[in-house]
Structures are given as C-alpha cells and as structure tokens.
Amino acid sequence: MSRDRTVDVLVVGAGPAGSVTAKHAAKNGARTLMIEKRQEIGSPVRCGEGIARAWLDELGIVPDKRWISHQVSGARVISPAGHVVTLTEKMAGNEVGYVIERDNFDRMLAEEAAAAGAEVMVKTSAVEVLRSGGRIAGVRAKHMGQTFDIRAKVVIAADGFESQLGRWAGIDTSLKPSDINVCFEYTLKHVDIDPRYNDFYVGSCAPGGYVWVFIKGPDSANVGIGVQLSKIKPGERGAAKRYLDAFIAKHPNLSKGSPIREVAGAVSCCQPLDSVAADGIMLVGDAARQIDPLTGGGVANSCRAGKVAGEVAARAVSSGDTSKEFFQAYEKGWRAKFEDQMYRNWMAKEKLVTLDDATFDKACEVLAEAELEVVNTLEILRLIQRKYPELIKEFEDLIK
Ligand SMILES: Cc1cc2nc3c(=O)[nH]c(=O)nc-3n(C[C@H](O)[C@H](O)[C@H](O)COP(=O)(O)OP(=O)(O)OC[C@H]3O[C@@H](n4cnc5c(N)ncnc54)[C@H](O)[C@@H]3O)c2cc1C
C-alpha cells in the first residue's frame, strides 16, 4: 500500500527550529507534519546547553524544571593570563541565564507542536526534494526501509547544521572554513566549579573560538571548545578534542572530573545569508545559518525565526501563494529580530580571531578593573581606548 501523502506544511527536522515552526504553522490552521530522522527527538544531545533567559517570554516558553538544569547569575570571560571579567545579570540584562537539559527541552518543544495540532513522525528521513513546475513541492522520505513521497504546499528545511535540503533546493548555504567552528565537549562530573557563573576562556587555548564551562549542577559542568576550522591544519582530525584535553589537563579543578558524555559537532559563525527562501521552501535555524557568530549559540535564534516561519507558512497556505515573493514576509520578520545583531557580532568575531594572547590580556585587564554599569560593545571599546588606544585601532569600524 502506498504511503504517499499530502499536507499543507512539511517541516523537516525536529530540533528547536522545526518544532517551533511546526507549532506556529499548526496553531495558525495549517495541516502540518514534522518528520525527524532520529528515533528519539532531542537525543543524542549536541549542545553546550547554555541559553539566555531574555527571549523565552517572546515565544511564550515558560521556564520549567523538567528542562532547566541550572540557573547562573552571571558569566565570566577569562583571559590567557587569568584576568577575569565578570558580567553580572544587572550588567548584561537577562542575557545570562540557564543551562538546560537539551534533550528534554527539544522534546518539550515537539510536544507543544503536537499539542497545537502538528503530526510528528520520527525515524523518518527526507532523502530528496520533490519539484513541481520548478518549485519545491515536498520530499521523498524513508521510514523503516519504506520510501514514499510527502507532497506539501510549503516545505520547511529545519534540518540543522549539516542541512541538505537548502542545497537540494538550490539555496547557497555554503560556508568558508573561517565561518565554521568545530566543537568538542565533555559533560564532567565531580568537578570543582563556582556554580554562580558560566565561564568563557579566550585566547590561544581555543584558536578562533573559546572554551566554555557551563554549570549543570553543584559538581558537574559541560566543558567544551570551539576552534575555527581555518586555524586547523587541512586534514587534521580530532584537533578540537586535543585542544580541549590540553586545556583540561592544565586545570586541576576540571581534570579531576569524570566524563559522562562526549559531544562533537560544528557551528556556523557567518554573516546573515542573503536569502533563505525559494518557491515552496523556507530555511530555519542552523539550516539557515542563523547562529550567533560570536557565541556560536543558536537555540534562541532558531526558535525566534521558527515562530515567524510557522506564521508565514500558514498565511501562505491560506492565501494560496507559496512563492519566494510571499516568503519575503519571513525574510523581513527574522531579519528585523536579529539580523543587525548577527552582523555586528560577526564583525566583532572577525576582529577577535586576529587578537593574540597579550592583547586579550590587556583588554580583559582593563575591563576587569572597570566598574561596568551595563555591558555593550561601545562602552567596552571606550574603556579599553582610555588605557590602550592602540588596541582600539583594530575595532574602529565598530565604534563608528
Ligand atoms: C558542540 C555544540 C555546542 C553548542 N552549544 C550551544 C549552546 O550552549 N547554546 C546554544 O544556544 N546553541 C548551542 N549550539 C548550537 C545549537 O545546538 C544549534 O544552533 C541548534 O541545535 C539549532 O537548532 P536547529 O533546530 O536549527 O537544528 P538541530 O537542533 O540540529 O535540529 C535539526 C534536526 O533535523 C534532523 N534532520 C537532519 N536531516 C534530516 C533529514 N534529512 N530528515 C529528517 N530529519 C533530519 C536532525 O536529526 C535534527 O534533529 C551548539 C552546537 C554544538 C555543535
């Protein structure tokens, strides 16, 4: 018996981007199906699990102990020589926040999508796109060895960093090596940590990236690293793990810990793409390269873009117009929310990756001594300028 079927909106991928999109498409009346290639949504986790609190309200996500592992009151940036810049909640607004259980968080979002009326199928992979008259019209899918076609008025590519759907649809999502950070992370138990702060170590310990220590509980933390791909020798495998192991070995409070989980993956650190839609298809989340290029955090932007995509998809279905032109409403919507910040943070990242350890030390020393009221790029640059004007030359375009 043929399993071919037709829906209004087909969402490929049940990460945060897919589930939030599916929820809002279904909530706005579209017959929505979300397919996920893994057998269990949210598992295995590929994330440092650090998120800010600020954006949850915007999406109506209510903090819940089922997916919040720990709440921090601030963050610390630590330079190679050990200068510590402490960012408290008062200074950073509620940009600081939670360390989550990402598997439970993703499942909660998928449950919300289902509660809004979206159908969910796991162990179901999109293997190619279907076209009709030049536009994307669905996907060929595989479930338990069976291949079938799912036709849809709107396809949402929420298939993550390794996304193939966008490429299959002819949307350029390619990345330069300097816009990719390769990551490796351990969850360590029995470590000595300050549970008040998530820590970010910058400098040559993590070329073109940073080491993070995100607190999961009184004696456990996600300790991970991102290293810019262009700073790794071509063909060198396992470089991120090697840098992280070297870092941990130098920190006895961490090296005494026992690893209970290993995570490997990659994040994009690029400028916003020019276009993330074509006739019949919109890209959301990591598939659309919507990660914050400075922090490598992508959960918030995936969800925020997902809400817009879901609403626009439902409107496109009811208006009978699923063209790229109609999807400009999605392009405008997500760009209004975070494109400027993405661009600014990409510029900042481009500068930061050029700094040597001595410069990181000087910058962190100034900031550690200053009594910062609020944290913003301009304030930080002005402070550094007072003591080390020569350092600011690097950042002149950011002060303008
Ligand atoms: C090591 C690491 C640490 C990170 N730490 C943080 C952090 O601390 N904070 C933060 O905010 N962000 C972090 N990120 C980034 C964050 O994980 C992503 O931005 C986020 O997961 C993006 O959500 P998404 O829904 O776009 O993609 P994903 O969460 O990757 O979901 C995509 C889904 O699509 C499915 N899929 C793929 N192809 C197909 C297919 N053909 N058919 C069906 N299903 C398919 C996948 O199985 C997956 O479930 C980290 C990333 C890495 C790699």
The ligand as an SDF file (V2000), in Angstrom:
LIG
                    3D

 53 58  0  0  0  0  0  0  0  0999 V2000
   29.0050   21.2780   20.4330 C   0  0  0  0  0  0  0  0  0  0  0  0
   27.9240   22.3050   20.2710 C   0  0  0  0  0  0  0  0  0  0  0  0
   27.5900   23.1140   21.3440 C   0  0  0  0  0  0  0  0  0  0  0  0
   26.5690   24.0570   21.2130 C   0  0  0  0  0  0  0  0  0  0  0  0
   26.2370   24.8020   22.3290 N   0  0  0  0  0  0  0  0  0  0  0  0
   25.2010   25.6740   22.2490 C   0  0  0  0  0  0  0  0  0  0  0  0
   24.7760   26.3870   23.4010 C   0  0  0  0  0  0  0  0  0  0  0  0
   25.3340   26.2320   24.5130 O   0  0  0  0  0  0  0  0  0  0  0  0
   23.7350   27.2520   23.2820 N   0  0  0  0  0  0  0  0  0  0  0  0
   23.0810   27.4320   22.0920 C   0  0  0  0  0  0  0  0  0  0  0  0
   22.1420   28.2550   22.0310 O   0  0  0  0  0  0  0  0  0  0  0  0
   23.4630   26.7690   20.9890 N   0  0  0  0  0  0  0  0  0  0  0  0
   24.4840   25.8810   21.0390 C   0  0  0  0  0  0  0  0  0  0  0  0
   24.8490   25.1680   19.9200 N   0  0  0  0  0  0  0  0  0  0  0  0
   24.1100   25.3880   18.6650 C   0  0  0  0  0  0  0  0  0  0  0  0
   22.7360   24.7360   18.7570 C   0  0  0  0  0  0  0  0  0  0  0  0
   22.8730   23.3850   19.1420 O   0  0  0  0  0  0  0  0  0  0  0  0
   22.0250   24.8460   17.4030 C   0  0  0  0  0  0  0  0  0  0  0  0
   22.0540   26.1920   16.9930 O   0  0  0  0  0  0  0  0  0  0  0  0
   20.5720   24.3640   17.4840 C   0  0  0  0  0  0  0  0  0  0  0  0
   20.5100   22.9980   17.7360 O   0  0  0  0  0  0  0  0  0  0  0  0
   19.8610   24.6820   16.1550 C   0  0  0  0  0  0  0  0  0  0  0  0
   18.5790   24.1080   16.1230 O   0  0  0  0  0  0  0  0  0  0  0  0
   18.0030   23.5630   14.7520 P   0  0  0  0  0  0  0  0  0  0  0  0
   16.6310   23.1020   15.0720 O   0  0  0  0  0  0  0  0  0  0  0  0
   18.2290   24.5310   13.6750 O   0  0  0  0  0  0  0  0  0  0  0  0
   18.9280   22.3050   14.3830 O   0  0  0  0  0  0  0  0  0  0  0  0
   19.1350   20.9330   15.1450 P   0  0  0  0  0  0  0  0  0  0  0  0
   18.9280   21.0760   16.5950 O   0  0  0  0  0  0  0  0  0  0  0  0
   20.4390   20.4090   14.6710 O   0  0  0  0  0  0  0  0  0  0  0  0
   17.9700   20.0120   14.5970 O   0  0  0  0  0  0  0  0  0  0  0  0
   17.9570   19.5380   13.2780 C   0  0  0  0  0  0  0  0  0  0  0  0
   17.1880   18.2420   13.2590 C   0  0  0  0  0  0  0  0  0  0  0  0
   16.9690   17.8330   11.9110 O   0  0  0  0  0  0  0  0  0  0  0  0
   17.1140   16.4290   11.8410 C   0  0  0  0  0  0  0  0  0  0  0  0
   17.4240   16.1020   10.4460 N   0  0  0  0  0  0  0  0  0  0  0  0
   18.5530   16.3960    9.7520 C   0  0  0  0  0  0  0  0  0  0  0  0
   18.4500   15.9620    8.4870 N   0  0  0  0  0  0  0  0  0  0  0  0
   17.2280   15.3790    8.3670 C   0  0  0  0  0  0  0  0  0  0  0  0
   16.5530   14.7340    7.2920 C   0  0  0  0  0  0  0  0  0  0  0  0
   17.1270   14.6190    6.0900 N   0  0  0  0  0  0  0  0  0  0  0  0
   15.3230   14.2290    7.5220 N   0  0  0  0  0  0  0  0  0  0  0  0
   14.7280   14.3470    8.7430 C   0  0  0  0  0  0  0  0  0  0  0  0
   15.3390   14.9460    9.8030 N   0  0  0  0  0  0  0  0  0  0  0  0
   16.5590   15.4670    9.6140 C   0  0  0  0  0  0  0  0  0  0  0  0
   18.2520   16.1550   12.8060 C   0  0  0  0  0  0  0  0  0  0  0  0
   18.2580   14.7880   13.2130 O   0  0  0  0  0  0  0  0  0  0  0  0
   17.9390   17.1070   13.9410 C   0  0  0  0  0  0  0  0  0  0  0  0
   17.1240   16.5310   14.9310 O   0  0  0  0  0  0  0  0  0  0  0  0
   25.8720   24.2220   19.9980 C   0  0  0  0  0  0  0  0  0  0  0  0
   26.2210   23.4100   18.8980 C   0  0  0  0  0  0  0  0  0  0  0  0
   27.2250   22.4680   19.0340 C   0  0  0  0  0  0  0  0  0  0  0  0
   27.5660   21.5960   17.8570 C   0  0  0  0  0  0  0  0  0  0  0  0
  1  2  1  0
  2  3  1  0
  2 52  2  0
  3  4  2  0
  4  5  1  0
  4 50  1  0
  5  6  2  0
  6  7  1  0
  6 13  1  0
  7  8  2  0
  7  9  1  0
  9 10  1  0
 10 11  2  0
 10 12  1  0
 12 13  2  0
 13 14  1  0
 14 15  1  0
 14 50  1  0
 15 16  1  0
 16 17  1  0
 16 18  1  0
 18 19  1  0
 18 20  1  0
 20 21  1  0
 20 22  1  0
 22 23  1  0
 23 24  1  0
 24 25  2  0
 24 26  1  0
 24 27  1  0
 27 28  1  0
 28 29  2  0
 28 30  1  0
 28 31  1  0
 31 32  1  0
 32 33  1  0
 33 34  1  0
 33 48  1  0
 34 35  1  0
 35 36  1  0
 35 46  1  0
 36 37  1  0
 36 45  1  0
 37 38  2  0
 38 39  1  0
 39 40  1  0
 39 45  2  0
 40 41  1  0
 40 42  2  0
 42 43  1  0
 43 44  2  0
 44 45  1  0
 46 47  1  0
 46 48  1  0
 48 49  1  0
 50 51  2  0
 51 52  1  0
 52 53  1  0
M  END
$$$$
